Amino acid sequence: MRGQFHRDGAIVPGGGTIQVSGPVDWESDEAGAVIHATLTQHPGGRAEGDSVYTPATADTWFATLTVEGAFHNGVADALGVATVTITGGQPEVYRWPDQVVLHG
């Protein structure tokens, strides 16, 4: 699995949540994944959340993150951690750093 974040993320009105998504490429033995996303933005904004289970038939994952602190329009550091279900095998974990440009 190769996951990424889409370049743009949305600060939901009121500032309590952020919506992010990203494209994903799958290997033939992968059934799907849950992606845990974390965003950080200085000075002091942090947001985390999990996608719903994304099957390997999908080409995009989506997650709504819960905000701690405050976010503003601009670049935020992102980290994705995917727990991937393997057909006939044990789950695998993949991590990738990225950046997201937030808009509110």
N, C-alpha and C positions, 0 to 999 in steps of 0.2 A: 504494500500500500504506500502510496505517496500522497500525502495531504498538503494542503496549502490554505491560506486565508485569501479571500477576495480582498482587493486593495482597500475597499471602502466598508466601513461599519457605521451603524446608526445608533446614536444616543436617542433613546425613546423619550418623548416629551415627559418632563418631570424628573428625568435624570436617574431614576432608580434601576433601569435596566439598559443593556446595550445588546443589539442584535448583530451577530457576525455569521459569516458563512464562508464556504470555500470549495474549490474543486477537489476531486479525489480521483486517483487512478488506482485500479485494483489489480492484484495478481490473481491468477486462475484458481488458486486454492482458497481464496478469501471469500467468506460469506457476507461480511458486513462489519460494522464497527460503531462504537460510541466514542465521540471525540470530546475530551475535556479541554475547554479553552480558558486561558487566563490572559487578561490584558492588564498592563500597568502603564500609568502615565504620571509624570511628575508635575506637580508636587503632591503625591499621596493618593492618587486614584488607583484602585484595584478592582477588577471585576472577574468573576468566575462563573462557569456553568457548563453543563453537559448537553450535547446534542441528544436528540432521540436516536434510537438505533437506526443507523443508516445502512440499508442493504447494498450489496455489491452491484445491484442493478442501477443504483443511483449514481449520478456524476457530481452531486453537490451535497454537502452537509450544512445544517443550520443549527444555531444555538442562541438562546437568550441568556445573557449573563447578568448576574446580580451584582450591583455596584456597591462598593464600600469606598467612602471618600467622595471626591468630585472629579468629573471628567470635563474636558472642554474640547471644542473642535480642534483637530490637529492629529499629529502622529502619536500612536500608542504602540508600545512593544507588545507582541503577541507570542504566546506559546501554545501549541497544540499537542495533546497527548492522546493518541488513538489506541484503544484496546480493541484489537481486531480478532474476530471469530474466524478460526481456521477450520475448513471442512475436514473432519476426521482427525483433528489435531488439537493441541493446546493453544489458547489465545496468545497472541503476540502483541507487544507494545511498541509503538513508534512515536517519536517526539520530533517536533520541528519548531524552530523559532521563526518569527516573521515580524512584519509591521503592518498596521492597519491605520488608515486615515479615517478619523471619526468625524461625523457630521451630525448636528443636532437640529 
